[in-house]
């Protein structure tokens, strides 16, 4: 099942909760869209609940995460300066999130993810609370 509220995945993805982005971005979500108009549909896209920013490497994703943390997003719970669970954003590749992310569901066969609240009770998507196994 693929719902119209989904975010397409490519390369390295930084998925940001739209409510968190609106809370911390100066001027809110509409200002973010205006300020990033040249990237919309290229490396950035969004639905009603999520915003996706793309990177071509883990270093690029790290820079995006640091930028959003600087604005006040709580990216993750950290242990020894390493993320152990994503909180208001999530870094994910083709194999899923780099660490557990309970608020996203992934449909690898369609190359999209959803905020958990958009899934209803179908159970077709997979969330990750541990290591990723694409064949599970």
ZIZI-V750530 format. One line per field, one symbol per residue. phi: phi as a letter, one per 40 degrees, with the letter a starting at -180 (. if undefined). Layout:
phi = ???
This chain:
phi = .bcccabcbafbbbcbccccdccbcdggcccdcccbdcbcgbbbaabcbbbbbbbcacccccccccdcccchcccacbbfgbcbacbbaacabcchccbdaccbbbbccbgbbbcdcccgbcgccbbbbadcbccc
